[in-house]
Amino acid sequence: MTLNDFLRELENGIMQLDESERNSRLGYYAEMIQDRVEDGMNEAEAVASMGDPAELARTILAEQPLPTLVKQRIQKEKKKQRSGSAVTTVLAIVGFPFWFPLLLAFAAIILAVDIVLIALVIVLFAVVLALAVSAMAALVAGVYMIFKDPPLAIAGFGAALILAGLTVLVFIGAKAAAKGIFKLIGLMWRGVKRLIVGKKDKNNEKVS
């Protein structure tokens, strides 16, 4: 595939974007391919290293903000109504009030799940903070009691050591959980965006 072929197919896939954004994306990938050619690749290799332009187009669209995608999808449906046959127009008019509220409801459910997951992350780090504060309190108590009640001071130091160890362990777990949760949130919203963007059919056309 040549550079022009790649850019043409990519442009066809991101026609939903406004002209300035579309030109910016095309310029970015054209420059990237040209840089790889300058580094020693031939044009075909440089183009192939970018991957499938149709899949790349879907990824670009899925990266757009959700309100932008919804607006673009509405505009797309209006264009279909203007350019399609009478049957297509009727189906688009009748179908849009059904799938669009369902999509918004699905997005609302995802948002609610996100809020619960984020609250879980906050709780985990609140536990870490509580353990850290308790460890410091036990350490301070141990220092304070070292001359008044040495056995109690030793118990305080031991408690501080145990709490410090728990703090580290829970922090590691909370950090890993937070990373996984935010990755999951990103995947869920990416899925919502892909529902709006649509998929390619065998004829390389967008379908809902």
C-alpha positions as CSV (number, residue, x, y, z in Angstrom):
1,M,0.0,0.0,0.0
2,T,1.3,3.4,-0.9
3,L,1.2,6.5,1.3
4,N,-1.6,8.0,-0.7
5,D,-3.6,4.8,-0.5
6,F,-3.1,4.7,3.2
7,L,-4.1,8.3,3.7
8,R,-7.2,8.0,1.5
9,E,-8.4,4.9,3.4
10,L,-7.7,6.6,6.7
11,E,-9.6,9.7,5.6
12,N,-12.6,7.7,4.6
13,G,-12.6,6.1,8.0
14,I,-12.5,9.4,9.9
15,M,-15.0,11.5,7.8
16,Q,-17.1,12.0,11.0
17,L,-14.4,14.3,12.3
18,D,-14.5,18.0,11.4
19,E,-12.2,19.1,8.6
20,S,-9.5,20.7,10.7
21,E,-9.2,17.7,13.1
22,R,-9.3,15.3,10.1
23,N,-6.5,17.2,8.3
24,S,-4.5,17.3,11.5
25,R,-4.7,13.5,11.9
26,L,-3.8,12.9,8.3
27,G,-0.8,15.3,8.5
28,Y,0.4,13.6,11.7
29,Y,0.4,10.1,10.1
30,A,1.8,11.3,6.8
31,E,4.7,12.9,8.7
32,M,5.3,9.8,10.7
33,I,5.5,7.6,7.6
34,Q,7.8,10.1,5.9
35,D,10.1,10.1,9.0
36,R,10.3,6.3,8.8
37,V,11.1,6.5,5.1
38,E,13.9,8.9,5.9
39,D,15.2,6.5,8.6
40,G,15.7,3.8,5.9
41,M,12.4,2.1,5.4
42,N,10.8,1.9,2.0
43,E,7.4,3.5,1.6
44,A,5.5,0.1,1.7
45,E,7.3,-0.9,4.9
46,A,6.7,2.4,6.5
47,V,3.0,2.3,5.6
48,A,2.6,-1.3,6.8
49,S,4.2,-0.3,10.2
50,M,1.2,1.9,10.8
51,G,-1.2,-1.0,10.8
52,D,-4.6,-1.3,9.2
53,P,-5.9,2.2,8.3
54,A,-9.5,1.1,8.9
55,E,-8.7,-0.2,12.4
56,L,-6.6,2.9,13.0
57,A,-9.6,5.1,12.0
58,R,-11.9,3.3,14.5
59,T,-9.3,3.9,17.2
60,I,-9.0,7.6,16.4
61,L,-12.8,8.0,16.5
62,A,-13.0,6.0,19.8
63,E,-10.5,8.5,21.3
64,Q,-12.8,11.4,20.7
65,P,-14.7,12.9,23.7
66,L,-18.1,11.2,24.2
67,P,-20.2,14.3,23.6
68,T,-18.3,14.9,20.3
69,L,-19.0,11.3,19.2
70,V,-22.7,11.6,20.0
71,K,-22.9,14.9,18.1
72,Q,-21.1,13.3,15.1
73,R,-23.4,10.3,15.2
74,I,-26.5,12.5,15.2
75,Q,-25.2,14.4,12.2
76,K,-24.4,11.1,10.5
77,E,-28.0,10.0,11.0
78,K,-29.3,13.3,9.6
79,K,-27.1,12.8,6.5
80,K,-28.5,9.3,6.1
81,Q,-32.0,10.7,6.3
82,R,-31.3,13.3,3.6
83,S,-29.4,11.0,1.2
84,G,-31.2,7.7,1.8
85,S,-34.3,6.2,0.2
86,A,-37.7,6.7,1.7
87,V,-37.5,3.3,3.5
88,T,-34.1,4.1,4.9
89,T,-35.3,7.5,6.0
90,V,-38.3,6.1,7.8
91,L,-36.2,3.4,9.5
92,A,-33.6,6.1,10.6
93,I,-36.3,8.4,12.0
94,V,-38.1,5.5,13.8
95,G,-35.0,3.8,15.0
96,F,-33.1,6.8,16.4
97,P,-35.5,7.6,19.3
98,F,-35.0,3.9,20.4
99,W,-31.3,3.3,20.2
100,F,-30.2,6.7,21.3
101,P,-32.0,6.7,24.7
102,L,-30.8,3.1,25.2
103,L,-27.2,4.2,24.5
104,L,-27.6,7.1,27.0
105,A,-29.0,4.7,29.6
106,F,-26.1,2.3,29.0
107,A,-23.6,5.2,29.4
108,A,-25.4,6.2,32.7
109,I,-25.0,2.7,34.0
110,I,-21.3,2.7,33.1
111,L,-20.9,6.1,34.8
112,A,-22.6,4.7,38.0
113,V,-20.3,1.7,37.9
114,D,-17.3,4.0,37.5
115,I,-18.4,6.1,40.5
116,V,-18.6,2.9,42.6
117,L,-15.1,1.7,41.4
118,I,-13.6,5.1,42.1
119,A,-15.1,5.1,45.5
120,L,-13.5,1.8,46.1
121,V,-10.1,3.2,45.2
122,I,-10.7,6.1,47.6
123,V,-11.6,3.7,50.4
124,L,-8.5,1.6,49.8
125,F,-6.2,4.6,50.0
126,A,-8.1,5.8,53.0
127,V,-7.3,2.5,54.7
128,V,-3.6,3.0,53.8
129,L,-3.7,6.5,55.3
130,A,-5.4,5.2,58.5
131,L,-2.7,2.5,58.9
132,A,0.1,5.0,58.3
133,V,-1.3,7.4,60.9
134,S,-1.8,4.5,63.3
135,A,1.8,3.4,62.8
136,M,3.0,7.0,63.5
137,A,0.8,7.2,66.6
138,A,2.2,3.9,67.9
139,L,5.7,5.0,67.3
140,V,5.2,8.3,69.1
141,A,3.5,6.5,72.0
142,G,6.5,4.1,72.2
143,V,8.9,7.0,72.3
144,Y,6.8,8.8,74.9
145,M,6.6,5.7,77.1
146,I,10.2,4.5,76.7
147,F,11.3,5.9,80.1
148,K,8.0,5.7,81.9
149,D,7.0,2.1,81.0
150,P,9.7,0.3,78.9
151,P,7.6,-2.9,78.3
152,L,4.7,-0.7,77.0
153,A,7.1,1.3,74.9
154,I,8.4,-1.9,73.3
155,A,4.8,-3.0,72.6
156,G,4.3,0.4,71.0
157,F,7.3,0.0,68.8
158,G,6.2,-3.5,67.8
159,A,2.8,-2.3,66.9
160,A,4.3,0.6,64.9
161,L,6.4,-1.9,63.0
162,I,3.5,-4.2,62.3
163,L,1.3,-1.3,61.2
164,A,4.1,0.1,59.0
165,G,4.4,-3.3,57.3
166,L,0.6,-3.5,56.8
167,T,0.7,0.1,55.4
168,V,3.2,-0.9,52.8
169,L,1.4,-4.1,51.8
170,V,-2.0,-2.4,51.6
171,F,-0.5,0.4,49.6
172,I,1.0,-2.0,47.1
173,G,-2.4,-3.7,46.8
174,A,-4.3,-0.5,46.6
175,K,-2.0,0.9,43.9
176,A,-2.4,-2.3,41.8
177,A,-6.1,-2.3,42.3
178,A,-6.4,1.4,41.3
179,K,-4.3,0.7,38.2
180,G,-6.6,-2.1,37.2
181,I,-9.8,-0.2,38.0
182,F,-8.8,2.8,36.0
183,K,-7.8,0.5,33.1
184,L,-11.2,-1.2,33.4
185,I,-13.0,2.2,33.4
186,G,-11.1,3.2,30.3
187,L,-12.0,0.0,28.5
188,M,-15.7,0.4,29.4
189,W,-15.9,3.9,28.0
190,R,-13.9,2.8,25.0
191,G,-16.6,0.2,24.4
192,V,-19.4,2.9,24.7
193,K,-17.5,5.0,22.2
194,R,-17.1,2.1,19.8
195,L,-20.9,1.5,20.0
196,I,-21.4,5.1,18.8
197,V,-18.6,4.9,16.2
198,G,-20.0,1.6,14.8
199,K,-18.1,-1.2,13.1
200,K,-17.0,-1.9,9.6
201,D,-19.0,-4.4,7.5
202,K,-17.7,-6.5,4.7
203,N,-18.3,-3.7,2.2
204,N,-16.0,-1.4,4.4
205,E,-19.0,0.8,5.3
206,K,-20.0,1.9,8.8
207,V,-22.9,0.2,10.4
208,S,-24.5,0.8,13.7
